[in-house]
Amino acid sequence: MSHPVDPLILDESPERADALAVIDAPGLVAAALERSDDVRVFCDDVREAQVVESIRADLLVDHPAELSGVDLAWGHLPKSLAALDEHCCWLQGAADVMFLTGARVKHMNHSMNQVLGRHFTAVNASLGRAKSRVLRAWGPNQLENPWPKLRRHDDLGLTLAAHGATFNGNRIDDGTRLLLDHLEVEGGDALDLGSGNGVIAAVLARQGLTTTAVDVSWAATAATHATAEANGLEIDIHWGDGLTEYPDHSFDVIVTNPPFHQGVAKDSEPTLQMFDDAARVLRPGGRFWCVFNSHLPWRRELNSRLGRTRVVAQNRHYTLTVTDR
């Protein structure tokens, strides 16, 4: 899983560190082990965490707060400024720490320097190479960590939580809003597939359904935990890729606002795999609710992979469908 920015990070890095953190960059783990006897790795995406687990499972931290205290950190710049802010928060703690983080130049902007500048006394950039660049930050300002952040939504009667990398933060995106405006479910076992900040799972749980939430993102599952706690709701939450751990015919209803990006890259395959997983775990007579960008061909895919699919609501940007299994 080598990334074009990885060699640049290594070139900018000291040869040794007492403790070294690696954030969302599994391709750097082997090099980290050569430079420090104390390597701590965190990946938001469970699929990247599984790569690290196959190398050295003991390197993965249980919580990113365990990254505090390192004197050197390597990472890939996230697409979200909020996620970068939280990365910086995790690294506060040691008297001094150098943070080297980079990306393709086309995915970088000056606001990233400003985020780093709030948390560190000095920030500068490396020369570009292979269409990539590294940002160097050092001298932590020891700011407090405000994550997760909570927001009250009086129209729903819910408080939503978010970590930095949580999709759409603690807000409700327009697609999810369309879904919630038309969602009709009855009692039984429900699954929020791709839970994000947990708003769908919270609505399902509040309606009396036995609710499970699954997401590949640590920031999503942690946010869903915080949302459940803030609203006094019981939700079974799993950080995982797909539904392989669930037996056939596990759920009466599945609700999803599926992604079509992985990081900064568009990728439809995870969503199509979600549809296939749903077909297996949905009970006969169950229903699959799905909202998606209207330009995507998901209704055709749902018809062929799950069964008869009808449009419940649609606007210029989003389409909401329900599939009867």
GUTOR-877304 format. One record per residue (C-alpha): residue number from 1; chain; x negated, y negated, z. Coordinates in nm, 3 decimals, always signed. Example, Ala and Ser with C-alpha at 12.3 -4.5 7.8 and 13.67 -1.06 7.14 Angstrom:
+-----+----+---------+---------+---------+
|   i | ch |       X |       Y |       Z |
+-----+----+---------+---------+---------+
|   1 |  A |  -1.230 |  +0.450 |  +0.780 |
|   2 |  A |  -1.367 |  +0.106 |  +0.714 |
+-----+----+---------+---------+---------+
! end
This chain:
+-----+----+---------+---------+---------+
|   i | ch |       X |       Y |       Z |
+-----+----+---------+---------+---------+
|   1 |  A |  +0.000 |  +0.000 |  +0.000 |
|   2 |  A |  -0.285 |  -0.235 |  -0.082 |
|   3 |  A |  -0.189 |  -0.596 |  -0.149 |
|   4 |  A |  -0.387 |  -0.845 |  -0.362 |
|   5 |  A |  -0.436 |  -1.072 |  -0.061 |
|   6 |  A |  -0.590 |  -0.799 |  +0.157 |
|   7 |  A |  -0.948 |  -0.836 |  +0.023 |
|   8 |  A |  -0.926 |  -1.214 |  +0.076 |
|   9 |  A |  -0.822 |  -1.166 |  +0.438 |
|  10 |  A |  -1.116 |  -0.933 |  +0.496 |
|  11 |  A |  -1.358 |  -1.179 |  +0.335 |
|  12 |  A |  -1.235 |  -1.461 |  +0.563 |
|  13 |  A |  -1.245 |  -1.249 |  +0.876 |
|  14 |  A |  -1.512 |  -1.212 |  +1.146 |
|  15 |  A |  -1.687 |  -0.875 |  +1.137 |
|  16 |  A |  -1.580 |  -0.779 |  +1.491 |
|  17 |  A |  -1.293 |  -0.853 |  +1.727 |
|  18 |  A |  -1.222 |  -0.750 |  +2.084 |
|  19 |  A |  -0.856 |  -0.700 |  +1.995 |
|  20 |  A |  -0.706 |  -0.717 |  +1.647 |
|  21 |  A |  -0.339 |  -0.744 |  +1.549 |
|  22 |  A |  -0.207 |  -0.640 |  +1.207 |
|  23 |  A |  +0.136 |  -0.777 |  +1.113 |
|  24 |  A |  +0.335 |  -0.640 |  +0.818 |
|  25 |  A |  +0.016 |  -0.532 |  +0.639 |
|  26 |  A |  -0.025 |  -0.153 |  +0.657 |
|  27 |  A |  -0.292 |  -0.161 |  +0.387 |
|  28 |  A |  -0.526 |  -0.336 |  +0.634 |
|  29 |  A |  -0.504 |  -0.077 |  +0.911 |
|  30 |  A |  -0.808 |  +0.126 |  +0.804 |
|  31 |  A |  -1.024 |  -0.187 |  +0.786 |
|  32 |  A |  -0.895 |  -0.301 |  +1.125 |
|  33 |  A |  -1.016 |  +0.023 |  +1.284 |
|  34 |  A |  -1.365 |  -0.051 |  +1.151 |
|  35 |  A |  -1.369 |  -0.396 |  +1.315 |
|  36 |  A |  -1.214 |  -0.338 |  +1.656 |
|  37 |  A |  -1.162 |  -0.069 |  +1.918 |
|  38 |  A |  -0.830 |  -0.231 |  +2.015 |
|  39 |  A |  -0.600 |  -0.240 |  +1.712 |
|  40 |  A |  -0.231 |  -0.322 |  +1.750 |
|  41 |  A |  +0.004 |  -0.293 |  +1.452 |
|  42 |  A |  +0.355 |  -0.424 |  +1.403 |
|  43 |  A |  +0.572 |  -0.384 |  +1.093 |
|  44 |  A |  +0.922 |  -0.530 |  +1.067 |
|  45 |  A |  +1.013 |  -0.287 |  +0.787 |
|  46 |  A |  +1.050 |  +0.066 |  +0.921 |
|  47 |  A |  +0.921 |  +0.205 |  +0.590 |
|  48 |  A |  +0.592 |  +0.024 |  +0.640 |
|  49 |  A |  +0.585 |  +0.138 |  +1.003 |
|  50 |  A |  +0.618 |  +0.496 |  +0.882 |
|  51 |  A |  +0.309 |  +0.446 |  +0.664 |
|  52 |  A |  +0.113 |  +0.333 |  +0.970 |
|  53 |  A |  +0.255 |  +0.621 |  +1.172 |
|  54 |  A |  +0.114 |  +0.866 |  +0.917 |
|  55 |  A |  -0.233 |  +0.712 |  +0.973 |
|  56 |  A |  -0.236 |  +0.659 |  +1.351 |
|  57 |  A |  +0.099 |  +0.654 |  +1.527 |
|  58 |  A |  -0.056 |  +0.525 |  +1.850 |
|  59 |  A |  -0.149 |  +0.196 |  +1.681 |
|  60 |  A |  +0.215 |  +0.087 |  +1.649 |
|  61 |  A |  +0.334 |  -0.137 |  +1.931 |
|  62 |  A |  +0.677 |  -0.077 |  +2.082 |
|  63 |  A |  +0.749 |  -0.452 |  +2.080 |
|  64 |  A |  +0.569 |  -0.740 |  +1.905 |
|  65 |  A |  +0.518 |  -0.911 |  +2.242 |
|  66 |  A |  +0.234 |  -0.659 |  +2.286 |
|  67 |  A |  +0.038 |  -0.848 |  +2.019 |
|  68 |  A |  -0.021 |  -1.130 |  +2.266 |
|  69 |  A |  -0.378 |  -1.150 |  +2.389 |
|  70 |  A |  -0.562 |  -1.051 |  +2.069 |
|  71 |  A |  -0.847 |  -1.271 |  +1.947 |
|  72 |  A |  -0.794 |  -1.193 |  +1.576 |
|  73 |  A |  -0.476 |  -1.134 |  +1.374 |
|  74 |  A |  -0.422 |  -1.039 |  +1.011 |
|  75 |  A |  -0.089 |  -1.052 |  +0.831 |
|  76 |  A |  +0.108 |  -1.101 |  +0.515 |
|  77 |  A |  +0.301 |  -1.426 |  +0.497 |
|  78 |  A |  +0.675 |  -1.358 |  +0.527 |
|  79 |  A |  +0.913 |  -1.527 |  +0.284 |
|  80 |  A |  +1.097 |  -1.687 |  +0.577 |
|  81 |  A |  +0.952 |  -1.984 |  +0.767 |
|  82 |  A |  +1.145 |  -1.867 |  +1.072 |
|  83 |  A |  +0.970 |  -1.530 |  +1.053 |
|  84 |  A |  +0.632 |  -1.704 |  +1.030 |
|  85 |  A |  +0.723 |  -1.914 |  +1.333 |
|  86 |  A |  +0.797 |  -1.599 |  +1.532 |
|  87 |  A |  +0.471 |  -1.437 |  +1.418 |
|  88 |  A |  +0.287 |  -1.739 |  +1.559 |
|  89 |  A |  +0.479 |  -1.710 |  +1.886 |
|  90 |  A |  +0.371 |  -1.347 |  +1.928 |
|  91 |  A |  +0.004 |  -1.448 |  +1.899 |
|  92 |  A |  +0.006 |  -1.713 |  +2.170 |
|  93 |  A |  -0.154 |  -1.592 |  +2.491 |
|  94 |  A |  -0.529 |  -1.560 |  +2.447 |
|  95 |  A |  -0.746 |  -1.864 |  +2.512 |
|  96 |  A |  -0.839 |  -1.853 |  +2.145 |
|  97 |  A |  -0.718 |  -1.654 |  +1.849 |
|  98 |  A |  -0.774 |  -1.673 |  +1.476 |
|  99 |  A |  -0.475 |  -1.590 |  +1.255 |
| 100 |  A |  -0.544 |  -1.504 |  +0.891 |
| 101 |  A |  -0.229 |  -1.468 |  +0.685 |
| 102 |  A |  -0.181 |  -1.482 |  +0.310 |
| 103 |  A |  +0.029 |  -1.413 |  +0.006 |
| 104 |  A |  +0.057 |  -1.465 |  -0.367 |
| 105 |  A |  +0.020 |  -1.838 |  -0.438 |
| 106 |  A |  +0.360 |  -1.846 |  -0.614 |
| 107 |  A |  +0.526 |  -1.742 |  -0.287 |
| 108 |  A |  +0.349 |  -2.005 |  -0.074 |
| 109 |  A |  +0.446 |  -2.363 |  +0.009 |
| 110 |  A |  +0.315 |  -2.647 |  +0.224 |
| 111 |  A |  +0.586 |  -2.590 |  +0.486 |
| 112 |  A |  +0.398 |  -2.274 |  +0.586 |
| 113 |  A |  +0.098 |  -2.488 |  +0.682 |
| 114 |  A |  +0.330 |  -2.707 |  +0.888 |
| 115 |  A |  +0.469 |  -2.408 |  +1.078 |
| 116 |  A |  +0.118 |  -2.288 |  +1.153 |
| 117 |  A |  +0.023 |  -2.643 |  +1.253 |
| 118 |  A |  +0.287 |  -2.648 |  +1.526 |
| 119 |  A |  +0.137 |  -2.341 |  +1.691 |
| 120 |  A |  -0.236 |  -2.388 |  +1.627 |
| 121 |  A |  -0.470 |  -2.684 |  +1.661 |
| 122 |  A |  -0.641 |  -2.622 |  +1.325 |
| 123 |  A |  -0.512 |  -2.490 |  +0.992 |
| 124 |  A |  -0.674 |  -2.474 |  +0.651 |
| 125 |  A |  -0.658 |  -2.269 |  +0.332 |
| 126 |  A |  -0.906 |  -2.049 |  +0.152 |
| 127 |  A |  -0.989 |  -2.082 |  -0.214 |
| 128 |  A |  -0.748 |  -1.898 |  -0.439 |
| 129 |  A |  -0.843 |  -1.564 |  -0.588 |
| 130 |  A |  -0.642 |  -1.299 |  -0.775 |
| 131 |  A |  -0.351 |  -1.547 |  -0.769 |
| 132 |  A |  -0.353 |  -1.522 |  -0.387 |
| 133 |  A |  -0.464 |  -1.740 |  -0.099 |
| 134 |  A |  -0.524 |  -1.708 |  +0.276 |
| 135 |  A |  -0.420 |  -1.958 |  +0.544 |
| 136 |  A |  -0.652 |  -1.977 |  +0.845 |
| 137 |  A |  -0.519 |  -2.092 |  +1.183 |
| 138 |  A |  -0.694 |  -2.103 |  +1.519 |
| 139 |  A |  -0.669 |  -2.265 |  +1.860 |
| 140 |  A |  -0.325 |  -2.163 |  +1.992 |
| 141 |  A |  -0.107 |  -2.441 |  +2.136 |
| 142 |  A |  +0.055 |  -2.190 |  +2.375 |
| 143 |  A |  +0.412 |  -2.291 |  +2.285 |
| 144 |  A |  +0.695 |  -2.095 |  +2.442 |
| 145 |  A |  +0.868 |  -1.827 |  +2.235 |
| 146 |  A |  +1.231 |  -1.930 |  +2.161 |
| 147 |  A |  +1.325 |  -1.604 |  +1.986 |
| 148 |  A |  +1.586 |  -1.465 |  +1.962 |
| 149 |  A |  +1.801 |  -1.770 |  +1.901 |
| 150 |  A |  +2.176 |  -1.769 |  +1.976 |
| 151 |  A |  +2.459 |  -1.952 |  +1.801 |
| 152 |  A |  +2.826 |  -1.959 |  +1.901 |
| 153 |  A |  +3.087 |  -1.915 |  +1.626 |
| 154 |  A |  +3.415 |  -2.028 |  +1.779 |
| 155 |  A |  +3.615 |  -1.931 |  +1.469 |
| 156 |  A |  +3.521 |  -1.567 |  +1.529 |
| 157 |  A |  +3.491 |  -1.587 |  +1.904 |
| 158 |  A |  +3.140 |  -1.441 |  +1.880 |
| 159 |  A |  +2.786 |  -1.541 |  +1.968 |
| 160 |  A |  +2.532 |  -1.428 |  +1.709 |
| 161 |  A |  +2.161 |  -1.376 |  +1.767 |
| 162 |  A |  +1.867 |  -1.384 |  +1.530 |
| 163 |  A |  +1.496 |  -1.317 |  +1.520 |
| 164 |  A |  +1.279 |  -1.495 |  +1.268 |
| 165 |  A |  +1.309 |  -1.234 |  +0.994 |
| 166 |  A |  +1.680 |  -1.163 |  +1.048 |
| 167 |  A |  +1.871 |  -1.209 |  +0.722 |
| 168 |  A |  +2.046 |  -1.549 |  +0.724 |
| 169 |  A |  +1.947 |  -1.608 |  +1.085 |
| 170 |  A |  +2.232 |  -1.646 |  +1.334 |
| 171 |  A |  +2.464 |  -1.786 |  +1.068 |
| 172 |  A |  +2.730 |  -1.609 |  +0.862 |
| 173 |  A |  +2.649 |  -1.596 |  +0.493 |
| 174 |  A |  +2.924 |  -1.655 |  +0.236 |
| 175 |  A |  +2.937 |  -1.292 |  +0.127 |
| 176 |  A |  +2.987 |  -1.166 |  +0.482 |
| 177 |  A |  +3.246 |  -1.439 |  +0.539 |
| 178 |  A |  +3.446 |  -1.314 |  +0.238 |
| 179 |  A |  +3.425 |  -0.960 |  +0.375 |
| 180 |  A |  +3.536 |  -1.056 |  +0.726 |
| 181 |  A |  +3.829 |  -1.259 |  +0.590 |
| 182 |  A |  +3.972 |  -0.947 |  +0.425 |
| 183 |  A |  +3.841 |  -0.655 |  +0.632 |
| 184 |  A |  +4.116 |  -0.421 |  +0.754 |
| 185 |  A |  +4.009 |  -0.118 |  +0.953 |
| 186 |  A |  +4.171 |  +0.128 |  +1.191 |
| 187 |  A |  +4.032 |  +0.323 |  +1.485 |
| 188 |  A |  +3.763 |  +0.585 |  +1.447 |
| 189 |  A |  +3.390 |  +0.600 |  +1.387 |
| 190 |  A |  +3.248 |  +0.302 |  +1.199 |
| 191 |  A |  +2.907 |  +0.222 |  +1.056 |
| 192 |  A |  +2.758 |  -0.119 |  +0.978 |
| 193 |  A |  +2.498 |  -0.026 |  +0.716 |
| 194 |  A |  +2.234 |  -0.299 |  +0.705 |
| 195 |  A |  +2.342 |  -0.478 |  +1.022 |
| 196 |  A |  +2.147 |  -0.805 |  +0.996 |
| 197 |  A |  +2.246 |  -1.024 |  +1.290 |
| 198 |  A |  +2.516 |  -0.775 |  +1.392 |
| 199 |  A |  +2.824 |  -0.981 |  +1.308 |
| 200 |  A |  +2.998 |  -0.700 |  +1.117 |
| 201 |  A |  +2.916 |  -0.444 |  +1.386 |
| 202 |  A |  +3.045 |  -0.685 |  +1.652 |
| 203 |  A |  +3.375 |  -0.733 |  +1.468 |
| 204 |  A |  +3.417 |  -0.355 |  +1.430 |
| 205 |  A |  +3.332 |  -0.286 |  +1.795 |
| 206 |  A |  +3.566 |  -0.558 |  +1.916 |
| 207 |  A |  +3.849 |  -0.394 |  +1.723 |
| 208 |  A |  +3.800 |  -0.076 |  +1.925 |
| 209 |  A |  +3.603 |  +0.134 |  +1.677 |
| 210 |  A |  +3.311 |  +0.349 |  +1.791 |
| 211 |  A |  +3.044 |  +0.150 |  +1.611 |
| 212 |  A |  +2.698 |  +0.237 |  +1.484 |
| 213 |  A |  +2.460 |  -0.013 |  +1.323 |
| 214 |  A |  +2.157 |  +0.075 |  +1.109 |
| 215 |  A |  +1.893 |  -0.147 |  +0.948 |
| 216 |  A |  +1.538 |  -0.104 |  +0.810 |
| 217 |  A |  +1.433 |  -0.434 |  +0.970 |
| 218 |  A |  +1.320 |  -0.456 |  +1.333 |
| 219 |  A |  +1.434 |  -0.820 |  +1.335 |
| 220 |  A |  +1.783 |  -0.705 |  +1.235 |
| 221 |  A |  +1.817 |  -0.427 |  +1.491 |
| 222 |  A |  +1.676 |  -0.646 |  +1.768 |
| 223 |  A |  +1.918 |  -0.923 |  +1.670 |
| 224 |  A |  +2.209 |  -0.677 |  +1.666 |
| 225 |  A |  +2.110 |  -0.564 |  +2.017 |
| 226 |  A |  +2.109 |  -0.927 |  +2.132 |
| 227 |  A |  +2.444 |  -0.998 |  +1.964 |
| 228 |  A |  +2.601 |  -0.694 |  +2.128 |
| 229 |  A |  +2.466 |  -0.802 |  +2.468 |
| 230 |  A |  +2.579 |  -1.163 |  +2.425 |
| 231 |  A |  +2.936 |  -1.050 |  +2.352 |
| 232 |  A |  +2.959 |  -0.760 |  +2.599 |
| 233 |  A |  +3.001 |  -0.503 |  +2.322 |
| 234 |  A |  +2.881 |  -0.143 |  +2.295 |
| 235 |  A |  +2.708 |  -0.070 |  +1.964 |
| 236 |  A |  +2.482 |  +0.226 |  +1.886 |
| 237 |  A |  +2.189 |  +0.065 |  +1.702 |
| 238 |  A |  +1.919 |  +0.239 |  +1.499 |
| 239 |  A |  +1.603 |  +0.111 |  +1.328 |
| 240 |  A |  +1.582 |  +0.346 |  +1.034 |
| 241 |  A |  +1.564 |  +0.401 |  +0.661 |
| 242 |  A |  +1.876 |  +0.566 |  +0.527 |
| 243 |  A |  +2.114 |  +0.802 |  +0.702 |
| 244 |  A |  +1.924 |  +1.131 |  +0.699 |
| 245 |  A |  +1.965 |  +1.173 |  +1.077 |
| 246 |  A |  +2.346 |  +1.167 |  +1.048 |
| 247 |  A |  +2.533 |  +1.485 |  +0.952 |
| 248 |  A |  +2.784 |  +1.504 |  +0.669 |
| 249 |  A |  +3.123 |  +1.344 |  +0.732 |
| 250 |  A |  +3.013 |  +1.136 |  +1.036 |
| 251 |  A |  +3.212 |  +0.816 |  +0.977 |
| 252 |  A |  +3.567 |  +0.707 |  +0.898 |
| 253 |  A |  +3.462 |  +0.368 |  +0.770 |
| 254 |  A |  +3.136 |  +0.217 |  +0.645 |
| 255 |  A |  +3.095 |  -0.156 |  +0.595 |
| 256 |  A |  +2.798 |  -0.317 |  +0.423 |
| 257 |  A |  +2.658 |  -0.633 |  +0.273 |
| 258 |  A |  +2.365 |  -0.457 |  +0.105 |
| 259 |  A |  +2.032 |  -0.619 |  +0.018 |
| 260 |  A |  +1.890 |  -0.638 |  -0.331 |
| 261 |  A |  +1.547 |  -0.762 |  -0.222 |
| 262 |  A |  +1.259 |  -0.595 |  -0.044 |
| 263 |  A |  +1.044 |  -0.879 |  +0.082 |
| 264 |  A |  +1.007 |  -1.123 |  -0.207 |
| 265 |  A |  +1.066 |  -0.859 |  -0.476 |
| 266 |  A |  +1.404 |  -0.771 |  -0.622 |
| 267 |  A |  +1.468 |  -0.399 |  -0.579 |
| 268 |  A |  +1.799 |  -0.225 |  -0.644 |
| 269 |  A |  +1.687 |  +0.127 |  -0.554 |
| 270 |  A |  +1.739 |  +0.096 |  -0.174 |
| 271 |  A |  +2.099 |  -0.016 |  -0.229 |
| 272 |  A |  +2.172 |  +0.272 |  -0.466 |
| 273 |  A |  +2.026 |  +0.511 |  -0.210 |
| 274 |  A |  +2.254 |  +0.353 |  +0.050 |
| 275 |  A |  +2.552 |  +0.435 |  -0.171 |
| 276 |  A |  +2.441 |  +0.798 |  -0.204 |
| 277 |  A |  +2.387 |  +0.826 |  +0.171 |
| 278 |  A |  +2.731 |  +0.678 |  +0.233 |
| 279 |  A |  +2.892 |  +0.931 |  +0.001 |
| 280 |  A |  +2.753 |  +1.211 |  +0.215 |
| 281 |  A |  +2.831 |  +1.080 |  +0.565 |
| 282 |  A |  +3.173 |  +0.931 |  +0.490 |
| 283 |  A |  +3.462 |  +1.157 |  +0.588 |
| 284 |  A |  +3.727 |  +1.261 |  +0.335 |
| 285 |  A |  +3.989 |  +0.989 |  +0.337 |
| 286 |  A |  +3.736 |  +0.741 |  +0.471 |
| 287 |  A |  +3.671 |  +0.397 |  +0.328 |
| 288 |  A |  +3.359 |  +0.215 |  +0.213 |
| 289 |  A |  +3.372 |  -0.166 |  +0.223 |
| 290 |  A |  +3.105 |  -0.346 |  +0.024 |
| 291 |  A |  +3.042 |  -0.712 |  -0.061 |
| 292 |  A |  +2.781 |  -0.808 |  -0.319 |
| 293 |  A |  +2.672 |  -1.076 |  -0.562 |
| 294 |  A |  +2.926 |  -1.075 |  -0.845 |
| 295 |  A |  +2.664 |  -1.042 |  -1.119 |
| 296 |  A |  +2.548 |  -0.705 |  -0.985 |
| 297 |  A |  +2.693 |  -0.383 |  -1.138 |
| 298 |  A |  +2.776 |  -0.228 |  -0.803 |
| 299 |  A |  +3.144 |  -0.155 |  -0.873 |
| 300 |  A |  +3.044 |  +0.077 |  -1.158 |
| 301 |  A |  +2.786 |  +0.245 |  -0.935 |
| 302 |  A |  +3.037 |  +0.285 |  -0.652 |
| 303 |  A |  +3.293 |  +0.441 |  -0.885 |
| 304 |  A |  +3.042 |  +0.701 |  -0.999 |
| 305 |  A |  +2.871 |  +0.767 |  -0.664 |
| 306 |  A |  +3.154 |  +0.743 |  -0.408 |
| 307 |  A |  +3.490 |  +0.742 |  -0.581 |
| 308 |  A |  +3.772 |  +0.516 |  -0.691 |
| 309 |  A |  +3.671 |  +0.157 |  -0.615 |
| 310 |  A |  +3.896 |  -0.147 |  -0.631 |
| 311 |  A |  +3.828 |  -0.517 |  -0.596 |
| 312 |  A |  +3.981 |  -0.668 |  -0.282 |
| 313 |  A |  +3.861 |  -1.026 |  -0.327 |
| 314 |  A |  +3.631 |  -1.214 |  -0.561 |
| 315 |  A |  +3.496 |  -1.562 |  -0.616 |
| 316 |  A |  +3.229 |  -1.716 |  -0.838 |
| 317 |  A |  +2.949 |  -1.575 |  -0.626 |
| 318 |  A |  +3.070 |  -1.263 |  -0.443 |
| 319 |  A |  +3.283 |  -0.955 |  -0.499 |
| 320 |  A |  +3.438 |  -0.748 |  -0.219 |
| 321 |  A |  +3.534 |  -0.390 |  -0.296 |
| 322 |  A |  +3.678 |  -0.096 |  -0.106 |
| 323 |  A |  +3.619 |  +0.266 |  -0.206 |
| 324 |  A |  +3.850 |  +0.547 |  -0.099 |
| 325 |  A |  +3.653 |  +0.865 |  -0.044 |
+-----+----+---------+---------+---------+
! end
